[in-house]
Amino acid sequence: MTRKRLGICGGPYANPYSLRAFAADARARGCDELFCLGDLGGFGADINALWPILAEEGIVCVAGNYDVAIARADPDCGCGYRDPTDNAFAQLIYDHTLATCDRDFAAWMATLPTERRVKVAGCDLHLVHGSPLALNDFWWESLPEEEHRARVEASGADVICCTHSGLPWRRRIDGTLVVNVGVLGKPANDGTNRVWYAVVDLEDGRADATLVALDYDWKAQAASMRAAGLPEAFVETIETGWWTTCIEVLPPAE
């Protein structure tokens, strides 16, 4: 019998407090390996605080659009927003992150693959940031069935794990287990301070996943953001659990 339990997170968004809490919680739940699906920067104040945590905890990373942009010093994050208000807030925090990110850390980001395909416990596991179609694809749970199937068919894996949208969900689509693991960097627009990640269990070709609501020191994160002079709109999301920025991208169902 071959069995593996994986802890998989998305979008730390320069939130070292939630990243540290994720590693501790996932290890306590018996996870053998830890993965992060990218977007290390954005939203929070101190992206550099993530690097030692990633190294100490042995967290294996996939690059998100943010990491690719920071590594290349692109003019924007490549987040895929279309609304002017969304883009204005995204540009503000991207400029902060690019200006403060250690260039050695950025060079490390440049070495990360934008997807990982691994065979674990008899399962073909596909780790992506947005979806198998695009790095910054928003894979919403409310997408029409044909759009879900197009993403699953583009992969062909037994299990696909993604992030980017910021909202966790899981379902089986034509026999493939799809898990949007959520993000660690901010709450899931649900009125709580918690953030989300996934525990994925793989055993002899079978897969299941549990979405985990994670408590962390959100007060410390909010204080660090205020100290850095970031907009109160960002801090308000950390403190209240409701999104105040980049909400125009949400589909009606979400």
N, C-alpha and C positions, 0 to 999 in steps of 0.2 A: 504494500500500500504506500503510495506516494502522496504526501499532503503538504501544502504550503499555505500560510496565511500572510497576506500582504497588507500593509497600511499604505494607502495611496491618497495624497492630498493634491490640491491645486491652488494656484494663486496666493502665495504668502503675502504679496503686495507690501513688502517692507514691514512686515509685522513679526518681529522676532519672538514676541511673547506667545503668539499662537503657534508659531512653528515649533518652539521648544515644547509647548504643551502637547502638540500633535505627536511628537516623537515619544514623549513619556507615556501618553495614553495608549498609543499603538503598541508599544513594547509591553505595557501592562496587560493588554488584551492578547498577548501571545504572538504578535506579528513577527515573522522571521526576517522580512525585508521591508524597507521603507522606500517609497517613491514619491517624487514631486513632479507634477505635470506642467510646470513652468509658470511664467509671470512672477518672477521674484520681486520685481519693483512695481511701483505705482501705489498710490493711495496713502501709504505710510511715509514716515519721515526718514528712516535710517535703513537703507537697503544693505549697507555694509555689515550690519549686525547679523545678517542671515548667514554669511559665508562660514564663520566658524561653527555655527550650529549644523549646517549641512555636512561639514567635514567631520565633526565630532560624532554625529549620529549616523554617518554613513548613508545619507539619503541620496539615492540615485535620481538624477534629474533629466527631464526632457526640456528642451528650450520652448518657451512660449514666444508669442510675437514681441512681447516687451523685452525679453532677453536678447532676441535677435537684433532689435532696434538699438538697445543700449550698447551691445557689443560693437555694432557698426557706427554708432553715434549718428543714427538716422535723425532727420528733422522732426519726426513724430513717432508715436508708439506703434502705428500700424494696427490699432485695436479693431478697426472695422466699423467704427461709428459713422453715422450719416447725418445725424442731427447737429446743427451748429452749436447748440448749448452743450451737448455731450462732448463734442470735439473741443470746445473751449476749456472745460474742466479737465479733460484728458490731457490737453496740451500743457496746462499749468503744472500738473503733477509730473508729467513726463520731463518737463524742463528742470524741475527740482531734482528728480531722480538722476537724470543725465549729468547734471552739474555736480552732484555729491557722490556719485558712484565711483569707488576706487577703480582705476583703470586695469589693475591686475585682476580684480574680480570680473570686470567686463571682458577681459581677454579670456578668462576661464569660461564665461558664458558662451563665447564664440566657439568653444570646443564641444558644446553640447549638441546632440542630435535633436532634430525636431520631432522625432518619433522613435519609439523602441518597439521591437517585435521580439518576444521571447517565448520559449516553450517551457511551461512550468506545470509540473504534475499532470502531464498529458494534455494540457490545454494550451492553445495558441492564444497568447495574450498580446493585444495591440494597445500600446500607450501613446496617446496623442494629446495635443493641447486643445485645439478647436474641434476638429473631426478628421476622419480620413480624407475629406475633400479639400480642406484648407486650414492653415495654421490659425487663422482668426475667424473661423466659422462659428457662429452661434448655434449650437445644437440644443435647441429648446425642446422641452418635453411635449409642447403643444404643436410641434410641426405635423403636417399631414403625413399619413402613413407612407405615402410614396417617397417622401423626403427622408424619412427614417430608413426606409429600405435602400435608398440610393447610397446612403452613408455606410450601411452595413455591407452592402454588396461591394463597395469600393475597398473594403478591408478584407472581408472573407475570414476574419478571425473568430474564434469561439467566444472571446471576451474583448470588449472595447471599453477602455476607460478614457474619459475626456474631462475637460473643465471649461474655462474661458467665459461661459455665460454667467457664472457666479451662483447659479441655483442648482442644488443637488436633486437628482432623480435616478431611478433605476427601473429597467423593464427588459423583458425578452422580446426581441424582434426577429422573427423567422429563425428561432433557435439560437440566436446570438444574445448573450447577456451584455447589455449596454449600461454603463454606469457613468453618469456625470457626478464626479466626486465633490462638486462644490468648490469653494475657495476658503482659505484660512484668513485672508486679509481683511474681510469685512463680513458682517452678518448677511443672511440670505433674504433680506427685505421682509423679515417675519416678526419684527417687533421684539426680538430677544437679542442679547449680546453674544449669543453663541455663534460659533462658526462650524463648518462641516468638513468631514473627510469620509473616506470609505475603507472598510475592512473587506477584503476580497479573499474568499476561501476557495482553494483549488484542490481537488482530490480525485486522482485517477480519471481524468478527463471530464470531471463534473465541476461546475463553478456556481458559486452563490456570492452575494455581496450584501453587506449591511451598511447603511448610512449612519454615521455617528455624529451626534451633536456634541460639540466640544466647548467646555468652559475654559476660559483663560483670563489672564490679568488685563482685561480691556481698559481698566482705568489707567494703567501704566502706558498703554498704547496711546490713549487719548491725550495724556499729559505730554508724551514725547512729540506728538503732532502739534500741539499748541506751542510747545517750546520752540519748535522749528518754524513757527509762523505760518503753518498751512491753513487754508481756509476753514472757517468754522463749519461750513457745510460738510466737509469730510469728517471732522471730529464728531459732529452730530450723529452721523451714521453709526460710528463706533459706539456712541453712548446710548442711542435709542433703538438701534436695530432696524431702522427704516432708511432706505436709500434716499438721499437728497440730491444726488448727482447721477448722471448717466442712466436715468430712468426712461428716457424717451425711446431707448432701444428695446424695451420690454414689449413683447407681444401682449395683446389684451388678456389672454388667459393667465399669463404670468404676472 
